[in-house]
Amino acid sequence: MAEAQDAWHRLFEHSPVPVLLLTPDLKIVDANESYLREVLRTRDALAGLHMFDAFPDNPHVALADGVSNLAASFEKVLHEGRGHVMPLQRYDILPDGRPWQVRYWLPKNWPVVDEKGSIVALVHHVTDATAAVLMRKTNATASVRTSSDARFLDLLQRADKAILEAGETIRKTQEAILRARAEMDYVRSRRLLKPI
């Protein structure tokens, strides 16, 4: 069981897929290195904060709706018990010690359930689409798709594949942990039934 937990920790920490782990009441539990690089924040600066205290809307953008849209997605995941893929979302970030920076994301959120099917955590994954969006805005008058658009689509496809693979690895790790727990329970029960 310790081996499975260690494998899970290594997978989470070193995954190229940016992932933030939250409690069901949206407190930040942990973030992997990929996520921290994307949002230009440190683990210590985020740990224990409420999601929207750590990542508020940019006060300089009058129609900022990142918080309300993300909150609605989390609510949908908690209510339906399944993942939710959000459309392209502008959600600016405030890096540690720096001014606000414009960001566009493709967010995906999904639940982590225990063996009874109860949601014990939420996973928040983002793909940074800022460069592609800003390039598209710059080239808005061009009618021909550029090679950067193809690279962007390829990036999205590779990100989706990585998410699916990570999900499968998480599922297998959870199954391994459940099997290890069952084996330990079985061994304990056998010890209790032995005559003294």
C-alpha positions in Angstrom: 0.0 0.0 0.0 2.8 2.4 0.8 4.3 1.6 -2.6 1.0 2.6 -4.3 0.7 5.8 -2.3 4.3 6.6 -3.2 3.6 6.0 -6.9 0.5 8.2 -6.7 2.5 11.0 -5.1 5.3 10.8 -7.8 2.6 10.8 -10.5 0.9 13.9 -9.1 4.1 15.8 -8.4 6.0 15.1 -11.7 3.1 15.0 -14.1 3.3 17.5 -17.0 -0.4 18.0 -16.6 -1.0 21.1 -14.4 -3.2 20.0 -11.5 -4.6 21.7 -8.4 -6.3 19.5 -5.7 -9.1 21.1 -3.6 -11.4 20.0 -0.8 -15.1 19.9 -1.6 -15.4 23.3 0.1 -12.8 24.7 -2.3 -9.8 24.9 0.0 -6.5 24.3 -1.7 -4.9 21.0 -0.6 -1.9 20.9 -3.0 -0.7 21.8 -6.5 1.8 20.0 -8.6 4.9 21.7 -10.0 3.4 22.0 -13.5 0.4 24.0 -12.1 2.6 26.2 -9.9 4.7 27.0 -13.0 1.6 27.9 -15.0 0.2 30.3 -12.4 3.6 31.7 -11.2 2.9 30.9 -7.6 4.5 28.9 -4.8 3.0 26.0 -2.9 3.4 27.8 0.4 1.6 30.8 -0.9 -1.5 28.7 -2.0 -1.7 26.0 0.7 -4.9 26.2 2.8 -6.4 29.2 1.0 -9.9 29.2 -0.5 -9.7 28.9 -4.3 -11.1 32.3 -4.9 -9.0 34.0 -2.2 -5.9 32.6 -3.9 -7.3 33.4 -7.4 -9.7 36.3 -7.4 -11.0 38.1 -10.4 -8.8 40.9 -11.8 -10.2 44.1 -10.3 -8.9 46.1 -13.3 -11.2 44.1 -15.7 -14.8 45.4 -15.4 -16.5 42.3 -16.8 -14.2 39.7 -15.3 -16.2 36.5 -14.8 -13.5 33.9 -14.1 -14.6 33.4 -10.4 -18.3 33.0 -11.2 -17.7 30.7 -14.2 -15.3 28.5 -12.3 -17.5 28.4 -9.2 -20.4 27.3 -11.4 -18.2 24.5 -12.9 -17.2 23.3 -9.4 -20.8 23.3 -8.3 -21.8 21.3 -11.4 -19.0 18.7 -10.6 -20.1 18.5 -6.9 -23.8 18.2 -7.9 -23.4 15.7 -10.7 -20.4 13.8 -9.4 -18.7 13.8 -12.8 -16.1 15.9 -14.7 -16.9 19.2 -16.4 -14.9 20.7 -19.3 -15.2 24.5 -19.4 -15.1 26.6 -22.5 -12.2 29.0 -23.1 -12.0 31.3 -20.1 -10.2 34.6 -19.5 -8.9 34.4 -15.9 -6.0 36.7 -15.2 -3.4 35.8 -12.6 -1.6 37.8 -9.9 1.9 36.1 -9.7 3.8 36.4 -6.4 5.3 39.9 -6.2 4.2 40.9 -9.7 1.4 42.8 -11.4 -1.7 41.2 -12.9 -1.1 39.2 -16.1 -3.7 38.4 -18.8 -4.4 34.7 -19.1 -6.7 32.5 -21.1 -7.3 28.9 -20.0 -9.1 25.8 -21.0 -10.1 24.4 -17.6 -11.3 20.9 -16.7 -12.6 19.9 -13.3 -13.5 16.5 -11.9 -14.3 14.8 -8.6 -12.2 12.3 -6.6 -14.4 9.8 -4.9 -13.8 7.3 -2.1 -14.8 3.7 -2.1 -18.3 4.6 -1.0 -18.7 7.0 -3.9 -18.6 10.2 -1.8 -16.7 13.1 -3.3 -13.6 13.7 -1.1 -11.7 16.2 -3.4 -11.9 18.1 -6.6 -9.2 18.2 -9.3 -8.7 21.4 -11.3 -6.7 21.2 -14.4 -5.8 24.0 -16.8 -4.3 24.3 -20.2 -2.8 27.8 -20.8 -4.2 29.1 -24.2 -3.0 32.7 -23.8 -0.4 32.7 -26.5 -2.8 31.2 -29.1 -5.7 33.6 -28.1 -3.5 36.7 -28.2 -2.0 35.6 -31.5 -5.4 35.1 -32.9 -6.5 38.5 -31.7 -3.4 40.0 -33.3 -4.1 38.2 -36.6 -7.9 38.7 -36.5 -7.9 40.2 -40.0 -6.1 37.2 -41.5 -8.4 34.6 -43.0 -5.9 31.8 -43.4 -5.2 29.6 -40.5 -1.6 29.8 -39.4 0.8 27.1 -38.3 0.5 28.4 -34.8 -3.2 27.4 -34.8 -2.3 23.9 -35.8 0.3 23.8 -33.0 -2.4 25.1 -30.6 -4.8 22.3 -31.7 -2.0 19.8 -31.4 -1.2 21.1 -27.9 -4.9 20.7 -26.9 -5.0 17.2 -28.3 -1.8 16.2 -26.5 -3.1 17.8 -23.3 -6.4 15.8 -23.6 -4.5 12.6 -24.1 -2.2 13.3 -21.1 -5.3 14.0 -19.0 -6.9 10.7 -20.0 -3.7 8.8 -19.3 -3.4 10.5 -15.9 -7.0 9.7 -15.1 -6.4 6.1 -16.0 -3.3 6.0 -13.8 -5.2 7.6 -10.9 -8.0 5.0 -11.3 -5.4 2.1 -11.3 -3.7 3.6 -8.3 -6.9 4.0 -6.4 -7.8 0.3 -7.2 -4.4 -0.8 -6.0 -4.9 1.1 -2.7 -8.3 -0.4 -2.3 -6.9 -3.9 -2.9 -4.1 -3.3 -0.5 -6.6 -2.2 2.2 -8.8 -5.2 1.6 -5.8 -7.5 1.9 -4.7 -5.9 5.1 -8.2 -6.2 6.5 -8.3 -9.8 5.5 -4.9 -10.5 7.2 -6.1 -8.7 10.4 -9.3 -10.6 10.5 -7.4 -13.9 10.1 -5.2 -13.0 13.0 -8.2 -12.3 15.2 -9.8 -15.6 14.3 -6.7 -17.7 15.2 -7.1 -19.7 18.5 -4.8 -18.6 21.3 
